[in-house]
Amino acid sequence: MAYEVTATRRRPKTFDELAGQEFVAATLKNSLETGRIAHAYLFSGPRGCGKTSAARILARSLNCEKGPTAIPCGVCSNCIEISRGASLDVIEIDGASNTGVNDVRQIKDEVLFPPNSGRYKVYIIDEVHMLSTNAFNALLKTIEEPPPYIVFIFATTELHKVPATIKSRCQQFNFRLIALETIAAILRDTCVEMGIEAEEEALVWIAKESTGSMRDAYTLFDQVASFSGGYITSALIREKLGLVGLDMLNSLAEACILGNTAAAFNQTGDILSNGVSIEQFVIDFAEYYHNILFIKAGITRESILGYSPSRFSANVLGALDPIRIEEALDMLLRLYRDIKISLSPRFELELVIARLCSLTQWVSPLELRNAITAARESLERGVPAGGPSFQAPPPGSYAETTQPGENRADTGTQPEQREGPARNVPGAKGSLVEGFDRYMAQRGSENGGEAAEDRRPHTVQDSNILPTLSGNVPKPAMPGMTPELERVLRIFPGIIVENKQNNKETRV
């Protein structure tokens, strides 16, 4: 007997075998039991989720010798002929090949003749959205008022392309993607039926790769079973299909969080030398960080992650917070788009790997804004961010040094009212703006720049410069400076400051 693929051999024969479509199966069974049989049905949903199988089951239920029944016997002549596709009363039409109005006219002529041996003449039109506008219009009258022995069943993967005039004349059923657990359970039963041993992790991987399509799962299962030799393992799948294993990804991610660029480059080269394509490598690494993000969010279901949460590196989970995981995932997703038009995809990959090695030092704009906001609020309240233990600067320090024309005893005078150009700064005393300008004024005098009395307040011109912690900026000689202000000055070694008076630019 000729070999039959698993998807065809295990096609559902009854509504109870229709996996993952409980609502559709229950509704059709109830309509058959109560005799509420419509003259047109519209099945829509993703590929491989059972639309055509449900149409054939409905056709058998209508024409079974014991029917109409919700459970066709499967042994009568009508059921056998419909299962083999040899029934004269069940006509399956490919909508992609018969798109013209002349094909629909042929259907209109055929519906005038009653069924040959069955109770109903059933037309199953697959990919009905491929019909032309004229063909749809020619079907309208026939669908709305067909002979009592005619039933139309339309199937489509793109419901939005079906005209509203057709939808309004049909009972619509939306098929859903099949759950990963359901697909894995069906594959497990298939292994028992075929006498094949398989690791649970391998079956979960196949179910996950099928993305909710039972037909895709069966197709991939047949491919894996062909080279497995009767025993399907996840290691064999990775080797034969060119996939990156979880252990390799854990090792690479650990090298990245440690900042070991050389080790990360070596491991990347080893993975690519094993025959893994750059695209597949990026997909697997992005999925790795996606799973890490899920675990950090408290999701531990193995059916979602594809592995047990304990299989993921504890060092990576402890070193990265959700903000940096999201940044890593964003870099990999952008890399996947860029390598399609890149001059050298491998260079693009290695560049992202190098950036991932400095991910722990990356500061997000949100963190920077929160730090600046906290520093500003702390300075405006007059409470240093260092806490109550912060001591006032000793006499003679920069914070206590008087400026030309300033009376130290006049402590109650506002900065705007005091004499001397050093007080011509916006904001209250001790604010972040004032501290920044005073720091710039001191640096200008130390570097032989313009005189202090000629300087005016400075404004930051470019707030979009990415912060970096890699620069070695010397500590400002300001003993009274709060830690927040020091941090802002250290992570912005390249801010361009404008001198409003002379229209000059000074780089901090």
TALINVEN-V824948 format. One line per field, one symbol per residue. phi: phi as a letter, one per 40 degrees, with the letter a starting at -180 (. if undefined). psi: psi as a letter, one per 20 degrees, with the letter a starting at -180 (. if undefined). A space follows every 10 residues. Layout:
phi = ???
psi = ???
This chain:
phi = .ccbcccccb cdbbcccccg bccccccccc ccccgcccca bbbbiccgbh cccccccccc ccbcccbcac bccgbccccc ccccgbcccb bcbccccbcc cccccccccc ccccccbccb bbbbbcfccc cccccccccd ccccbcdccb bbbbbacbcc ccccccdccb ccbccbcccc cccccccccc ccccgbcacc cccccccccc fgbccccccc ccccccbcgg acbccccccc cgbccccccc ccccccccgc cccccccccc ccccgccccc cccccccccc cccccccgcb cccccgacdc cccccccccb cdcccccccc cccccccccc bccadccccc cccccccbcc ccbcdccccc cccccccccc cgbdcchccc ccccdgcccb cccdgbcccc ccccdcccch ccccbcgccg cccccccccc cccccccgcc cccccbdbbc cbcccccabc cccccccbcc ccdccccccc cbcbccbbcc cbfbbbcc
psi = pqppqhhghk pqirhhiopj lgggggghgh hhhijmprip qopqrrqkjj ghghghghgh hhjqhjapqi nqhiirhggg hhhikjpiio oppohhhmir hhhhhhghhh iiprqgiahq opoooqlhii qrghgghhig hghgmrqijp ppoqpqinhi ipqhhghijq pppoqrqpqg hgghhghghg gghikpqqqh hghhgghhhi ljphghgggh gggghhjhki opqhghghgh jlqprhgghg gghhhghikn hghggghghg ghijjpqhgh gggghghghg hghgghijoj phhghirphi iqphgghhhp rhghghgghg ghghghhhih jqhnhhgggh ghghhhijhh ippqhggggh gggggghghh ijoqiiahip qqqqqirhhi pqrpjpohim iipqhhiqqp hiimqqrrpi rhgghghhgh gghhhhjkbq qhiiqrqqqp hojjppqqji qnpqpqmnhj pqhghggghh jmikppppoh gjkrppp.
